[in-house]
Amino acid sequence: MKLIVLNLPRDFKEQSVAELFKAYGNIKGCDLVMDKVTGKSKGFAFVEMALDHEAEIAIKELHGSKAGKNKIRVKQAD
């Protein structure tokens, strides 16, 4: 299942995002969206988890949690 993670701290790296989700299962991919002009994070990422039930648990546990100083949002990507 592909998830979108919103409101990430701008200084987060792809590895930091992946670490948040590894506690809930296997990750097939993690893509932190970067601004092409500045090279800095846009504050959101896509995470693909191997198993749907693990993704659902990650959504339940991480949605509304803190990452740095930010309250992140996690949901299934369209």
C-alpha positions in Angstrom: 0.0 0.0 0.0 1.3 3.4 -0.9 1.0 6.1 1.8 1.5 9.9 1.8 3.1 11.6 4.8 2.3 15.3 5.2 3.7 18.1 7.3 7.2 16.6 7.7 9.9 18.9 9.1 11.8 20.5 6.2 15.1 19.2 7.6 14.0 15.5 7.5 15.9 13.2 5.3 14.5 10.1 3.4 16.2 7.8 5.9 14.4 9.6 8.8 11.0 9.0 7.1 11.8 5.4 6.4 12.8 4.8 10.1 9.4 6.0 11.3 7.7 3.3 9.2 10.1 0.4 9.7 8.8 -0.1 13.2 5.5 -1.1 11.6 6.6 -3.4 8.8 8.7 -3.9 5.7 9.0 -0.8 3.4 9.2 -1.3 -0.4 10.1 2.3 -1.0 10.4 5.8 0.4 10.4 9.0 -1.7 10.9 12.3 0.0 9.7 15.0 -2.4 12.3 17.7 -3.0 12.0 21.2 -4.5 13.9 21.1 -7.8 15.1 24.7 -7.5 16.3 24.8 -3.8 17.0 21.1 -3.4 15.2 21.2 0.0 12.4 19.0 1.2 8.8 20.1 0.4 7.6 18.6 3.6 5.9 15.5 2.4 6.9 12.0 1.3 5.5 8.8 -0.2 6.1 5.5 1.6 5.2 2.1 0.1 4.7 -0.7 2.5 4.9 -4.4 1.5 1.7 -5.5 3.4 -1.6 -3.7 3.5 -2.3 -4.6 7.2 1.1 -3.2 8.2 0.4 0.0 6.3 -3.0 0.3 8.1 -1.3 -0.1 11.5 1.3 2.6 10.5 -1.5 5.0 9.5 -3.3 4.4 12.8 -0.1 4.8 14.9 1.6 7.6 13.0 -1.2 9.9 11.9 -1.3 12.8 14.3 2.1 11.9 15.9 5.0 14.2 16.3 8.0 14.2 13.9 10.4 16.8 15.2 8.2 19.7 16.2 5.6 18.9 13.5 2.3 17.0 13.9 2.4 14.7 10.8 -0.5 13.4 8.8 -0.4 9.9 7.3 -3.0 8.5 4.9 -3.3 6.2 1.9 -2.1 7.9 -1.3 -4.6 8.2 -4.1 
